[in-house]
């Protein structure tokens, strides 16, 4: 549990990335199609992110925050894939992300869903065109979020080069 709390604290800057990219990577101000690559920090504490926002969400949820799919690289931790729902997940929420025929399951903590199969998710993102997340919404109904994977490979190459 302590590791999870530390991880949550380290992922908090992810939400800030949606508003302002700290230090962009690569050409076009860190933009790679629908994905953005960015770094935060320096030296051994440097964290590299590739992220995108949902292109569509159903149903519309009033006062919902940013919905983001993120891949994080850092020293000692590779291919951390998270989904920020923009609302607090209910207890025991189910979250799965489909890319073609691949289905990646997530577990939740507050507003963030985490997968233990990050390498599998990244492999699917590299060959897929779109991802669709289905999760338990704040009132117990299903919520569907669609994400474009256009530009993922370029953004991922940029963050793995910046955080080898």
Secondary structure, 3 states (H helix, E strand, C coil): CHHHHHHHHHHCHHHHHHHCCCEECCCHHHEECCEEEEEECCHHHCEEEEEEECCEEECCCCCCCCCEEEEEEECCEEEEEEEECCCCCCCCCCEEEEECCEEEEEEEECCEEECCCHHHHHHHHHHCCEEEEEEECCCCCEEEEEEECCCHHHHHHHHHHHCC
